[in-house]
Amino acid sequence: MPTRILVVGGGGREHALAWKLAGEPGVNEVIVAPGSEAIELEPRVRCVRDVDPLDPASVVKAARVAAVELVVVGPEAPLAAGLADALRAAGIPVFGPSKAAAMLETSKAFCHEVAAAAGVATARARAFTGGEAAAAEAFIRELSAGGALAVLKADGLAAGKGVIVTDSEEQALDLVPSFLRHRPGDRPALVIEERLAGPEASLIAICDGRRPIALPAARDHKRLCDGDTGPNTGGMGAFSPLPDLDPAAVERIIETVHRPILMEMARRGTPFHGFLYAGLVLTADGPRLLECNARLGDPEAQVILPLLGGALGPWLLAAARGGLPADAPALLPALPGAAVGIVLAARGYPGEPRRGDPIEGLGAARAMGALVFHAGTVGRPGGGFGTNGGRVLAVVGRGPDHGSAREAAERAADAIDWPGMQRRRDIGGPRQVPVPAGVPAGVPAGAAG
């Protein structure tokens, strides 16, 4: 067990990581850089506010000053900036992939290339440079002729908002110029995928470059409004576990998605150490990979971490050192029950969010037993917190089943308010938590979605 851990970041995912790690036996202190005023209120947590996560030298210095035994990188942007490379070069154990390995997230075209080489089943897809508008339009027409709609994805990092799921050939064709305009002609700018039918799933594994260990599966909901309508966001809520993805199915996905990708990345000389996130669609023909991320999902982390049945720190340290035990379980043990997380967002999100609104009811929500993770808040003079971002809070309810966990989350979210607050009221509801009927155990149920 690492006794002193540095978590890099300051959002809701990092709040959940700090909360989880600081509560584990043997941990003396969790330092979060830069963290936030809310994160620093957690017991055994200290924030170092003058550290820039995008400046590797700044993080290396903070890790040395604090004499940490492990660094856990939360967000994707520091990974893309080469933070993990700098820490490894300094001899500091870090759980997070190198800049080269993080390309699984920073380039969707690269992710498809690796998945194809690894033999992983994905949506049919092609990548296009800024000068290939005609070819992109031709591929959309090709998909349409075969009865398929298109999903358009910006190739680089887009904070979870660079994806448009189209509803017609005409809409897809109209959107192509917005993805390619002013983009270079020598590298991918747009990935177009066949739209698949089925519920989505997020399956994240702890990886040491060779071996994966699965965390509980979760389902994230990207659309702003109830019924999966409205614009795409970074995520408006999540729940875990998934009734339509039992442990046997999870283990099969680990063996057919995560492990082949790890093997291919190692073959290329860029082994992946960190959280390997597989975004999947559970089609009628089986799971299909949509995308990979190189870190914990947000808000998935906020519902997954409270369900873990043991300490997380030792697994992260072993993976950082490249040495998960050969007899490690395929899935980390989970507590019984379920967790449902509801994201509370600021007015204007996912566009330009309004900041500075006073938040009411945080104490009442916590008094109900909910976990409240801060993603975009700032301390107010005289006490309390105000809004300071798009996704402001994640309110997590736990219970013996999805229904009770959802009730706990809804009740606590109802206690919180600020002017213009946005939220969904169907996260973890019956439509979101399908119960397969007549489906053999371990076989995901296909559904329109």
Residue pairs with C-beta under 8 A, 6 or more apart in sequence:
1 24
1 25
1 26
1 27
1 311
1 313
1 314
1 317
2 27
2 68
2 69
2 70
2 93
2 313
2 314
2 316
2 317
3 26
3 27
3 28
3 29
3 69
4 27
4 28
4 29
4 30
4 31
4 66
4 67
4 68
4 69
4 70
5 21
5 27
5 29
5 30
5 31
5 68
5 69
5 70
5 71
5 72
5 313
6 30
6 31
6 32
6 33
6 59
6 62
6 63
6 66
6 68
6 70
6 71
6 72
7 14
7 17
7 18
7 21
7 30
7 31
7 32
7 33
7 35
7 71
7 72
7 74
8 14
8 32
8 33
8 53
8 59
8 71
8 72
8 73
8 74
8 75
8 78
8 83
8 96
9 17
9 32
9 33
9 35
9 53
9 73
9 74
9 75
9 78
10 32
10 33
10 34
10 35
10 36
10 39
10 47
10 53
11 74
11 75
11 298
11 375
11 376
12 298
12 299
12 301
12 302
12 373
12 374
12 375
12 391
12 393
12 394
13 74
13 75
13 295
13 296
13 297
13 298
13 299
13 301
13 302
13 375
14 32
14 35
14 39
14 74
14 75
15 36
15 38
15 39
15 42
15 302
15 373
15 374
15 375
16 301
16 302
16 305
16 306
16 371
16 373
16 394
17 72
17 74
17 296
17 301
17 305
18 30
18 32
18 35
18 39
18 42
18 45
19 42
19 45
19 305
19 371
19 373
20 305
20 306
20 308
20 312
21 27
21 30
21 72
21 312
21 313
22 29
22 30
22 42
22 43
22 44
22 45
23 43
23 44
24 311
24 312
24 313
25 311
26 311
26 313
27 44
27 313
28 44
29 44
29 45
29 46
29 66
30 42
30 44
30 45
30 46
31 45
31 46
31 47
31 48
31 62
31 66
31 68
32 39
32 40
32 45
32 46
32 47
32 48
33 47
33 48
33 51
33 53
33 59
33 62
34 47
34 48
34 49
34 50
34 51
34 52
34 53
35 45
35 47
35 48
35 49
36 47
36 374
36 377
36 378
37 47
37 377
37 378
37 379
37 385
38 374
38 377
38 379
38 385
39 45
39 47
39 374
40 46
40 47
48 62
48 66
51 58
51 59
51 62
52 58
52 59
53 59
53 75
53 77
53 78
53 83
54 77
54 78
54 81
54 83
56 78
56 81
56 82
56 83
56 85
56 86
56 87
57 86
59 71
59 78
59 83
59 86
59 87
60 86
60 87
60 90
60 92
63 71
63 87
63 90
63 92
64 90
64 92
68 92
69 93
69 317
70 93
70 94
70 95
70 313
70 316
70 317
70 320
71 87
71 92
71 93
71 94
71 95
71 96
72 94
72 95
72 96
72 316
73 79
73 83
73 84
73 94
73 95
73 96
73 274
73 295
74 295
74 296
75 295
76 102
76 105
76 106
76 157
76 293
76 294
76 295
77 157
78 96
79 96
79 97
79 99
79 102
79 105
79 106
79 274
79 294
79 295
80 99
80 102
80 105
80 106
80 157
81 99
82 98
82 99
83 94
83 96
84 94
84 96
84 97
84 98
84 99
84 102
84 273
84 274
85 98
85 99
87 93
87 94
88 94
88 98
93 317
93 320
93 321
94 273
94 320
95 273
95 274
95 275
95 316
95 317
95 319
95 320
96 102
96 273
96 274
96 294
96 295
97 104
97 272
97 273
97 274
97 294
98 270
98 273
100 270
101 265
101 270
101 271
101 272
101 273
101 274
101 294
102 294
103 110
103 111
103 270
104 110
104 111
104 114
104 261
104 265
104 272
104 276
104 292
104 293
104 294
105 111
105 157
105 277
105 291
105 292
105 293
105 294
105 295
106 156
106 157
106 294
107 155
107 156
107 188
108 127
108 153
108 154
108 155
108 188
108 191
108 291
109 127
109 155
109 188
109 191
111 291
111 292
112 122
112 125
112 127
112 191
114 261
114 264
114 265
114 268
115 122
115 261
115 289
115 292
116 122
117 264
118 260
118 261
118 263
118 264
119 260
120 256
120 257
120 260
120 261
120 289
121 256
121 286
121 287
121 288
121 289
122 193
122 288
122 289
122 290
123 151
123 193
123 194
123 195
123 196
123 281
123 288
123 289
123 290
124 143
124 148
124 193
124 194
125 191
125 192
125 193
125 194
126 136
126 139
126 191
126 192
127 155
127 188
127 190
127 191
128 135
128 136
128 139
128 180
128 188
128 189
128 190
128 191
128 192
129 180
129 183
129 184
129 185
129 186
129 187
129 188
129 189
130 180
130 181
130 182
130 183
130 184
130 185
130 189
131 180
131 185
132 180
132 185
133 176
133 177
133 180
136 176
136 180
136 190
136 192
137 173
137 176
139 150
139 192
140 150
140 169
140 172
140 173
140 176
140 192
141 169
141 173
143 149
143 150
143 192
143 194
144 150
144 169
148 194
148 195
149 165
149 166
149 167
149 168
149 169
149 172
149 194
149 195
150 166
150 169
150 172
150 192
150 193
150 194
150 195
151 163
151 164
151 165
151 166
151 192
151 193
151 194
151 195
152 163
152 164
152 166
152 172
152 175
152 176
152 179
152 190
152 191
152 192
153 162
153 163
153 164
153 190
153 191
153 192
153 193
153 291
154 162
154 163
154 179
154 189
154 190
155 187
155 188
155 189
155 190
155 191
156 162
159 234
160 222
160 232
160 233
160 234
160 235
161 231
161 232
161 233
161 234
161 350
163 222
163 232
164 175
164 232
165 195
165 232
166 172
166 175
166 195
172 192
176 190
179 189
179 190
180 189
180 190
183 189
183 190
193 290
196 281
196 283
196 288
196 290
197 281
197 283
197 284
197 446
197 447
197 448
197 449
198 281
198 282
198 283
198 284
198 288
198 444
198 446
198 447
198 448
198 449
199 219
199 244
199 281
199 282
199 434
199 444
199 445
199 447
199 449
200 219
200 220
200 279
200 280
200 281
200 282
200 290
200 449
201 217
201 218
201 219
201 242
201 245
201 279
201 280
201 281
201 282
201 287
201 444
202 217
202 218
202 219
202 220
202 238
202 277
202 278
202 279
202 280
202 297
202 300
203 214
203 215
203 217
203 245
203 250
203 253
203 254
203 257
203 258
203 277
203 278
203 280
204 214
204 215
204 218
204 275
204 276
204 277
204 278
204 296
204 297
204 300
204 304
205 212
205 213
205 214
205 215
205 254
205 258
205 275
205 276
205 278
206 212
206 213
206 215
206 275
206 315
206 316
206 319
206 324
206 332
207 213
207 258
207 262
207 272
207 273
207 274
207 275
207 276
207 319
208 273
208 318
208 319
208 320
208 321
208 322
208 323
208 324
209 262
209 265
209 266
209 271
209 272
209 273
209 322
210 262
210 263
210 266
210 271
210 322
210 324
211 259
211 262
211 324
211 326
211 328
212 254
212 258
212 259
212 262
212 276
213 315
213 324
213 328
213 329
213 330
213 331
213 332
214 250
214 251
214 253
214 254
214 258
214 330
214 331
214 332
215 304
215 308
215 331
215 332
216 240
216 241
216 304
216 307
216 308
216 331
216 332
216 334
217 240
217 241
217 242
217 245
217 250
218 238
218 239
218 240
218 241
218 242
218 297
218 300
218 303
218 304
219 238
219 239
219 240
219 242
219 432
220 235
220 237
220 238
220 297
220 299
220 300
221 228
221 235
221 236
221 237
221 238
221 424
221 427
221 432
222 228
222 232
222 233
222 234
222 235
222 236
223 229
223 230
223 231
223 232
223 233
223 236
224 230
224 231
224 232
224 233
224 236
224 345
224 349
224 350
224 422
224 424
225 424
226 424
226 425
226 426
227 426
227 431
228 449
231 350
232 350
233 345
233 349
233 350
233 390
233 391
234 298
234 350
234 390
234 391
235 297
235 298
235 299
235 300
235 343
235 391
236 299
236 342
236 343
236 345
236 391
236 423
236 424
236 427
237 299
237 340
237 341
237 342
237 343
237 394
237 424
237 427
237 428
238 297
238 299
238 300
238 302
238 303
238 340
238 341
238 427
239 303
239 338
239 339
239 340
239 341
239 402
239 405
239 406
239 427
239 428
239 432
239 433
240 300
240 303
240 304
240 307
240 338
240 339
241 307
241 334
241 338
242 433
243 402
243 433
243 434
243 435
243 436
244 282
244 434
244 435
244 436
244 439
244 444
244 445
245 253
245 282
245 444
246 441
246 442
247 331
247 442
248 441
248 442
249 287
249 442
249 443
249 444
250 330
250 331
251 330
251 331
252 442
253 278
253 280
253 287
254 330
254 331
256 287
257 278
257 280
257 287
257 289
258 276
258 278
261 272
261 276
261 292
262 271
262 272
262 276
265 271
265 272
266 272
271 322
272 294
273 319
273 320
273 322
274 294
274 295
274 319
275 293
275 294
275 295
275 296
276 292
276 293
276 294
277 292
277 293
277 294
277 295
277 296
277 297
278 289
278 292
279 289
279 290
279 291
279 292
279 293
280 287
280 288
280 289
280 290
281 287
281 288
281 290
282 444
282 445
282 446
282 447
283 444
283 446
284 446
285 446
286 444
287 444
296 304
298 375
299 341
299 343
299 391
299 394
302 341
302 371
302 373
302 394
302 396
303 339
303 340
303 341
303 396
304 339
305 312
306 335
306 339
306 371
306 396
306 398
307 334
307 335
307 337
307 338
307 339
307 398
308 332
308 333
308 334
308 335
309 332
309 333
309 334
309 335
310 332
310 333
312 332
315 324
315 328
315 332
318 324
318 325
336 400
337 398
337 399
337 400
337 401
337 405
338 398
338 399
338 400
338 401
338 402
338 404
338 405
338 428
339 396
339 397
339 398
339 405
340 396
340 397
340 402
340 405
340 406
340 408
340 409
340 427
340 428
341 394
341 395
341 396
341 397
341 409
341 427
342 394
342 395
342 396
342 409
342 410
342 413
342 423
342 424
342 427
343 375
343 391
343 393
343 394
343 423
343 424
344 391
344 392
344 393
344 394
344 395
344 413
344 416
344 421
344 422
344 423
345 353
345 390
345 391
345 392
345 421
345 422
345 423
346 353
346 354
346 355
346 357
346 376
346 387
346 389
346 390
346 391
346 392
346 418
346 420
346 421
346 422
347 353
347 354
347 357
347 419
347 420
347 421
347 422
348 354
348 390
348 420
349 390
349 391
349 422
350 390
353 376
353 387
353 389
353 390
354 387
354 420
355 378
355 386
355 387
355 388
355 389
356 386
356 387
356 388
357 386
357 387
357 418
357 419
357 420
358 380
358 384
358 385
358 386
358 418
359 377
359 384
359 385
359 386
359 387
359 392
359 393
359 416
359 417
359 418
360 416
360 417
360 418
361 415
361 416
361 417
362 372
362 384
362 385
362 416
364 412
364 415
364 416
365 372
365 395
365 412
365 413
365 415
365 416
366 372
366 412
368 408
368 411
368 412
368 415
369 397
369 398
369 408
369 412
370 395
370 396
370 397
370 408
370 409
370 411
370 412
370 413
371 395
371 396
371 398
372 393
372 394
372 395
372 396
372 412
372 416
373 393
373 394
373 396
374 385
374 392
374 393
375 389
375 391
375 392
375 393
375 394
376 387
376 388
376 389
376 390
376 391
376 392
376 393
377 385
377 386
377 387
377 388
377 389
377 392
377 393
378 385
378 386
378 387
378 388
379 385
379 386
380 386
386 418
387 418
392 418
392 421
393 416
395 409
395 412
395 413
395 416
396 409
397 404
397 405
397 406
397 407
397 408
397 409
397 410
397 411
397 412
398 405
398 408
399 405
399 406
399 407
399 408
402 428
402 433
405 428
406 427
406 428
406 429
409 427
409 428
410 425
413 423
426 432
434 445
434 447
436 443
436 444
436 445
437 445
439 445
